[in-house]
């Protein structure tokens, strides 16, 4: 009986070692994937920073002014002037449309709170 207990204990230890071995490799693979995702994220952020810098460079006012002058005949773009700006109270907001009355209700002028005798 004792030898059977030793064999079962040995098999249990072997099984636990096998399980721990596989869990270790799964963990290492997950850590590798996380590092790869972090590297991709870092690269994407670097590309985004470059694109933002390029956008800022291309949208320089002097460059846009020169492009507007070169393409004036084709685009008809004019430079901004101070008198082109207005105040908020000068903006004409559209009036809400009047809704049609389809089922009118008659209201009597007799006092609403008074009772008739």
Phi, psi and omega in degrees: 000323180295321180293325177295320178296319178296319181294316179295320178295317179298317179295323178295318179295319178297316179297317179295322178295318178298315179298314180297323178298313180292321177297322178298316180290325176296318179296317179297321178294318179295320177296321177297318178295320179296320178295322178295319178295318178298320179295319177297318179296318178297318178295320179295320178295322178295318177296320179296319178297320178294317180295321177296321179294318178297319179298316179296322180293318182287338181260024175296137182301321181293323178293315180295323177297316178297318178296321179295322179291318181294321184258026184298315183296324182278320185260329182070029180280136180246149177289155178291141176239152181298330182281359178279346183265148181233186178259162181295325181289353177270353181283129180268106179274142180290145178282144178294143182291146177279130181277138179288145177268116184261321180236086181291148178245130180277137179240128179276152182271001177294144185310130182290326182268349182270144177259141179277141182284000000 
